[in-house]
Amino acid sequence: MSLRRAVLAIAAKDLRIEWRHRTAFTSAIVFAVLVLVVFIFARDEGSVSLAALAPTVLWVMLALATVVTLNRAFLLEREHHALEGILLAPISPVALFWGKWLANLALVLVVELVAIPLWVLFFNITPDLRILGTGAVAILAAIGFTAPGTLFSAIAVRTRFAELLLPVLLLPFVIPPLFFAAQATVRLLEGAPVSDLIGWLRLLALYDIAFLALASILFPAVMDQ
Amino acid sequence: MSPASDAIDRVIRRGRAIMVAGLLGVAAVYVLSLGFTPPEASQGLAFKILYVHAPSAWAMETAFVMVGLTGALYLWLGDRRLDVFAEASATVGMVFGAILLLSGPIWGKTIWGAWWVWDPRLTFTLLLYLLFAGYFALRSALSDPVERARFGAVIGIMGTVLVPFIHLTVYLFRSQHPMPVLGRPPCPPDSPNCAPALPWVLLRPLLLSFVAFTTLYIGFVTTRYGIGLRRVEEESRDAG
């Protein structure tokens, strides 16, 4: 089986399972909305305006919702020793990484597609082109979150504390892309010219490429049984 | 006693000897910096914290880079001793990291007026520290030694690649941290704002403390490495 077909087969399998249950998707959306609400209640209404808080809340919400979504990627394979079945199939571990990553990315993007409009609604942001720009930044950030996330979820699932260990391992790796993305969003919402954003977007893209490459190289070492 | 355990005992003894030399070096740094070094002109006595703070940063970063390097070598060669070394180096890195994170705020309270500021280098150190705390959390959650070694190596390598990105992230904030005092070029004439290089009398304890802390790092790691080897030997003897 060619690498491309193997990758697509794994991704399609994961998304089909998710489509049947929709557990991870529903939980991640509800979780994202709850994060928004928590921020609103923890805010001092008199001193912090919604507009000032908006970019911060967006990135905290998206980062945490991504961690929640990634937990499912390999937990799914723990039932009935499904992972061993996949490893016995004549496909390379590299194909498994790219397939899992693609499914994770698709799922995170769908969560973002629902969460960002809700953020626009709750924070009274005028829906214009800036929101499309924020969406584009969110896609780049999602790649940066899911690349190390896919590798670490394969590691964390081998322990008894998968749900606890994944955020502990992943969050230090979420901080650089989150910082680049938040800086770009702040400038976008201020209506700054594109030249002010481009440096941050380049850094974000560099991070994405570096960690996608590294995670796919290291993944076979994690799967070796 | 088997020849293998004799060799392990030799490693531990050698580690202890280097450790003692390092501790004597640290004692010499204390004597020299507290007894024979004048207070710095602008920072006064608080400046002396630098003699503990800067070499701890150096030792911690060296320790963590070694975890990444030995991790990569482990994945390539599969020699369990490399993992034992990586774990030893990470443990020692955490100790120097703790010294760094404790001595920094003591200096900061005197000079900046606050225990903690979200300065790039502080943030960088904290993130690196938390990353390696996660490394130990993962190791303790795995019972199979081969998985522990392999996953530890993966986290170590990922962490080493993360370091330049964290550096970049934190330097894009405006830094309040003083600039390095070593390797600073001499001031050009007619530049009133340029800080002059550190005078020899203040530099002397710093150079000595870098030597002492490096020796201490080598001593600690060698000892921990020997103890780790002995544990592996006992495990395999119990299993056999």
Interface residues (C-beta under 8 A of the other chain):
Chain A: P148 L151 I155 A156 R158 T159 R160 F161 L165 V168 L169 L171 P172 F173 I175 P176 F179 F180 Q183 L203 Y207 A210 F211 L214 A215 L218 A221 V222 D224
Chain B: L75 L127 L130 L131 A133 G134 A137 L138 A141 L142 E147 R150 F151 A153 V154 I155 I157 M158 G159 V161 L162 F165 I166 L168 T169 L172
